[in-house]
Amino acid sequence: MDATSQAVGTTATAGGPVVGGQAGPPDPLVPYLSADFPWYGLDDGWTGRRYLMQAGAGGPRGGAAGSVDYGTLGHGEEPARQYEPRDMRRFAVVVTVARRDSRRSADNTGTLEATSASSAAWLAGSGLLASTWPGQLDRALRQDWLDQQSALAWDLADDLAGPGWSTLSLPVNGLPQPFRYRESEYGWVLAGEAPGVLLGAYGRGVSAYGTGFSTVPDLTAYARP
């Protein structure tokens, strides 16, 4: 599984326009538009809110560090960022991962493995965990819980053919595509392939069985407030 999948917290950003000698806020669309792969979101069957989340870099591409290697697009309500007594938020997040061959690390000290569906599964699984706040845990206890669950999610993602997953067929650009799928008390995660990329998704309160995916030719629908 590619080390890109370990770089969940690395966000590709771009500077904004310089105003009065100071840089303005970064344009969140810039890292998405700089990607050399197509983005995927929920298809037209989804009529709710759409929004940008994160575009990240897991290593160099063509010798240039900081390239965009994966990203997420959100649908529905934004996942909670802190504990809520009754977290009833409904959301589905689509993870797009570039197909990358093995390559040198950014510091040229090692090699990053080629990306695979397991990379998408890990990003989706860790994304769901980051959106989960089990009980009123203090910061230290929640971090311990997150570390433990993340290790389990890594092992599961590395064994997509194993018994922890089932097969689910969903439309991608209108054509059925097999995915590996699992549910837990925290929500659902799926991973598979799509034309040109590796695809993952996670959600809560939105049924995975009714979802479909398609390429996003125009990201402005995700950039609206």
N, C-alpha and C positions, 0 to 999 in steps of 0.2 A: 504494500500500500504506500502510495506516494507521501513523502514528507510534507507536501503541500497541505495535506489534510491535517497536519499538526499546527498550521499557522492560522487557526481560527481567529485569533485576535489581531492579525495584521491587516490593517485597512489601507487600501490604496487611496491616496488623496491627491488633490491638485490645488495649487494656489489660486486664489481668486484675483480679480482685478485690483490694481494698485490705486487707492483713492487717498489723496492728500498725503502721499508718502508712505501709507500703510496698506498692507495687503487686505483686501476685502475678504468676506467669507468664501470658502471654497465652493465651487459648483459641484454638487453631489453627482451630477450626470457625467462629469469628465472621466472618472476612472472606468465607468461602464462603456462610454463611447470609445475609449482607447483599447478595449479588448479586441483580440483578433479571432473571436469565436462568437457564434450567435447566442443571444440570451433567450431563455425560455421562461414562460409564466403560465398561469392557468389560462385555458382557452376562453372563447367567447361565452361559454356556459356560465362563467363567473361574472356577475353583474355588480358586485360590490366594490369596495375601495381597493385601490392598488397603490403601492408605495415602494420606494427604494429602501434598501436596508444597508448592505455592505458589499463592496467589491474588494477582494483581497489578493495579495501576492504571496506565493509560497516559494518562489525561487526565480532564477534568471530565465529569460527566454532569449536565445540567440546571443548569449553573453551579456545581456543587459539586465541588471538586477532591478527588482521592483515592478516587474511586469504584472499584469492582471491575470490571475490563473483561475479564479472562481468568484462567484458572487451570488447574492440572494435577492429575491424580489418577494415582497410581502403582499398578502391579500387578506382583507378583513380588518380586524382590530389589531393594533400593534401588541406584540407579546409584552407581558408585564416585566418591568425592570427592577421591581422590588416586591416584597411580600404584600399580598392583598388578602384580607380575610376570606373573601369569596371571589376567587379569580374565575370569572365566567366568560373570559374573553374567547372569541371564536376567530381562529386565524389558520391560514395555510401559507407556508413559505416554500418557494421553489428554489433549489440550489442548482446552479449551472457550474460545471467544472470543465475546464479545457482539457482536451486530450493532449497529453504531453509525454514524449518519450523520456527515458532516463537522461539526466543532464547534471552538470556540475552545480554544486551549491553556490550561493551568492558569494561566499568568502573563499570559494575554490578549494575548500578543504575536504570535500566529500562529494558523494553522488546522490541525487534525488531519484527515487524510483519513478518509473512511469506511472501516470495516473490510471485509475481503474474505477469500476463501479463501487469498489470498497471505499475509495476516496470520497465519493458522493455520499455514501452511507454514513461515514464517520462525520462529515460536516453536518449532515442532516440530524444525526443523533445528538451530536454535541450542541447543535443549535436548539433542539428541543429541551435539552437539559438546562441550558442557559436561561430558558424561558420558564423554568419550573422552580417554584418556591414552596417546598414541602413543609408546612407548619411554620411556626414562628421561631425558626432557628436563628441564632445569632450569627454574625458574619463568619466567625471561625468554624462553627459547626456546619454551616452551609457549605463552606469551602471544602471541608472534609468530605461531606456528602457528595459534592460535585466531583471531587477527585476520584472517589470510589466509583461513582456511576459512570464517569468518563472512561475509566479503565475498562469497565464492563462493555461500554458502547464500542470501544476500540476493538475488543476481542470479537464482538458480534459482527462488526463491520468487516473484519478480516476473514469471516467465515460465512459469506453470503449463501453458500450452498448448504449450510448446516440446518439443523432442526429449529433453530431460533427464528427462522424466516419462512414465510409462505410465498406462493406465487400469485401475483395479481396482474391482470391484463387491463391496461388503460390506454386511451387514445393519445397519440402524439402526432400532431398535425393531421388529425383525422384517421390515422391508421393505428390498429391495435399493437401495443408494445408490451412485452413482459417485464414486470418489475418484481423485485424482492421486497416483501412487505412484512412489517411486524407492528403489533400494538402493545402498549403497556398502560399502566395506570396514569401515565403522564401525557399520553397522546399516541400518535402513530408516526412511523418513519418508513420511507420507501426509497429504493435506489435502483437504477438501471441505466440504459443507454438511450440516446436520441441522436438523430443525424448531426454529426459534427462535434458532439459533446457527450459528457457523462451527466446524468440527471439524478437529482435527489429531491426529496421533499419531506416536510414534517408539518404536523398540524394538531390542533385540538379544537373540539367543538364543531369541526367541519368534517364531514365524512370523506374519507379517501376514496371510497368506492364510486362516488359520483364526480370525481375530478377528471379533468383532461388537460393536456398540455399542448402548447403551441409556441412557435418562435415569436419573438416580440420585435416587429419591424420598426416600431416607433416607441421609444421609452418615455416620451413626454407624458403619457397617461400615468406613469408611475412617479413623475416628478411634481405633479400638482400637489399643493398643500392639502 
